[in-house]
């Protein structure tokens, strides 16, 4: 059985813990090969929100610099089973929705869409402006899955980690990756 190759990008939106939970869940799955891109803005947010960047990067099999637009994920010939952007800033959403490949995250997302591979955008902002909503619709119409980092409460969360793990689980669900990150409705 070959490993599923998943590309995770972390951008500068608040909610770095969401990205960390996704990385940890993917790293814990022996059938996943995790590739990671962390934007410069995300590095600052990780620091401000108290998330250890080394824990995040330590989960990955490979790390690609966001500034390296010649890295493998920039090409459609680099095969992968899905890309996740978590958290996804509104600036990254706008760049993706309008095909502005100014860094590796945006370029890899553009390539993911053109190759009709799964692209999950865990957008993080509130409230949403009309521009944000239009960009989400444009990205959705291009093939992306819009998955707002807006946890539910039916699983009776007791900690912040319970909330972030539920979003991580919803993201993994979109890629068909089994997990036990939260209790499902009715169970």
C-alpha positions in Angstrom: 0.0 0.0 0.0 1.5 3.3 -1.0 1.2 6.3 1.2 -1.3 9.2 0.6 0.7 12.4 0.0 -1.0 15.3 1.6 0.1 18.9 1.4 -0.7 21.2 4.4 -0.1 24.9 4.2 -0.4 27.2 7.2 -1.1 30.9 6.6 -1.1 34.0 8.7 -4.7 33.8 10.0 -5.4 33.5 13.7 -6.0 29.9 14.6 -2.5 28.4 14.3 -3.7 25.6 16.7 -6.0 24.3 14.0 -3.1 23.8 11.6 -1.1 22.1 14.4 -4.0 19.7 15.1 -4.2 18.8 11.4 -0.5 18.2 11.2 -0.5 16.0 14.3 -3.4 14.0 13.1 -1.8 13.4 9.7 1.6 12.6 11.2 0.0 10.0 13.5 -1.3 8.1 10.4 1.3 5.8 9.1 -0.3 5.8 5.6 0.2 9.6 5.2 3.2 11.4 3.8 2.9 14.9 5.0 4.4 17.9 3.1 4.2 21.3 4.8 4.4 24.9 3.8 4.4 27.6 6.5 4.1 31.3 5.3 6.1 34.0 6.9 2.9 35.5 8.4 2.0 32.1 9.8 5.4 32.0 11.6 4.6 35.3 13.3 1.1 34.0 14.3 2.5 30.8 15.6 4.7 32.8 17.9 2.0 35.2 19.0 -0.5 32.4 19.7 2.1 30.3 21.6 2.2 27.4 19.1 5.6 25.8 18.9 6.7 25.9 15.3 9.1 23.0 15.8 6.2 20.8 16.9 4.4 21.8 13.7 7.4 21.3 11.4 8.4 18.1 13.2 5.2 16.4 12.1 6.1 16.8 8.4 8.0 14.4 6.1 9.1 17.4 4.0 9.0 21.1 4.4 8.8 23.5 1.5 9.7 27.2 1.8 6.7 29.5 0.9 9.1 31.6 -1.1 10.3 28.7 -3.3 7.9 28.7 -6.3 10.1 26.1 -7.9 9.4 23.5 -5.2 7.7 20.3 -6.3 4.2 21.3 -5.1 4.3 24.2 -7.7 3.9 21.7 -10.5 0.9 19.7 -11.6 3.2 16.8 -12.3 3.9 16.5 -8.6 1.2 14.0 -7.5 -0.6 14.4 -4.3 -3.9 13.3 -2.8 -5.1 16.7 -1.5 -4.1 20.1 -0.2 -5.2 21.7 3.0 -4.8 25.3 3.9 -5.4 25.6 7.6 -5.8 28.2 8.8 -6.5 30.0 5.5 -6.2 33.8 5.7 -8.5 36.1 3.8 -5.4 37.3 1.8 -4.6 33.7 0.8 -8.2 33.0 -0.1 -8.3 36.1 -2.3 -5.0 35.1 -4.1 -6.3 31.6 -4.7 -9.8 32.8 -5.8 -8.2 35.0 -8.4 -5.3 32.9 -9.5 -2.5 35.1 -8.1 0.3 32.6 -7.5 2.7 35.0 -5.7 4.1 32.3 -3.3 4.3 28.5 -3.1 1.1 28.2 -1.1 -1.0 30.2 -3.7 0.8 28.5 -6.7 0.3 25.0 -5.2 -3.4 25.7 -4.5 -3.8 27.0 -8.1 -2.2 23.8 -9.4 -4.3 21.7 -7.1 -7.5 23.2 -8.6 -6.3 23.0 -12.2 -5.5 19.3 -11.7 -8.9 18.7 -10.1 -7.4 17.5 -6.8 -9.1 18.2 -3.4 -8.3 21.6 -2.0 -9.7 22.4 1.5 -9.6 26.0 2.7 -10.2 26.2 6.5 -11.0 29.9 6.4 -10.6 31.9 9.6 -12.1 35.4 9.9 -15.2 36.9 11.5 -17.3 38.8 10.6 -17.1 38.2 6.9 -17.2 41.1 4.4 -18.9 40.9 1.1 -15.5 40.6 -0.5 -14.6 37.6 1.7 -17.9 35.9 0.8 -17.5 36.5 -2.9 -13.9 35.1 -2.8 -15.2 32.0 -1.0 -17.9 31.5 -3.6 -15.3 32.0 -6.4 -12.9 29.4 -4.8 -15.8 27.0 -4.3 -16.9 27.4 -7.9 -13.3 26.6 -9.0 -13.4 23.4 -7.0 -12.2 24.2 -3.5 -14.0 23.0 -0.4 -14.6 25.9 2.0 -14.5 24.6 5.6 -14.7 27.5 8.0 -12.8 26.9 11.3 -16.1 27.1 13.2 -16.3 24.1 15.6 -19.6 22.5 16.7 -20.5 21.7 20.2 -22.5 18.5 19.9 -19.4 16.5 20.8 -19.5 18.3 24.2 -16.0 19.8 24.1 -14.3 20.5 27.4 -11.0 22.0 26.2 -9.8 24.2 23.3 -8.0 21.1 22.0 -11.4 19.4 21.8 -12.6 22.3 19.6 -9.5 22.3 17.3 -9.5 18.5 17.0 -13.1 18.6 15.8 -12.2 20.9 12.9 -9.1 18.8 12.2 -11.4 15.8 12.0 -13.8 17.5 9.6 -10.9 18.4 7.4 -9.7 14.8 7.4 -13.2 13.6 6.6 -13.1 15.7 3.4 -10.0 13.6 2.3 -11.4 10.3 3.4 -8.8 9.8 6.0 -10.0 7.8 9.0 -9.6 9.3 12.5 -11.0 9.4 16.0 -10.5 13.1 16.7 -14.1 13.8 17.9 -17.3 12.0 18.7 -19.7 12.0 15.8 -23.3 13.1 16.0 -25.5 10.3 17.4 -22.6 8.2 18.7 
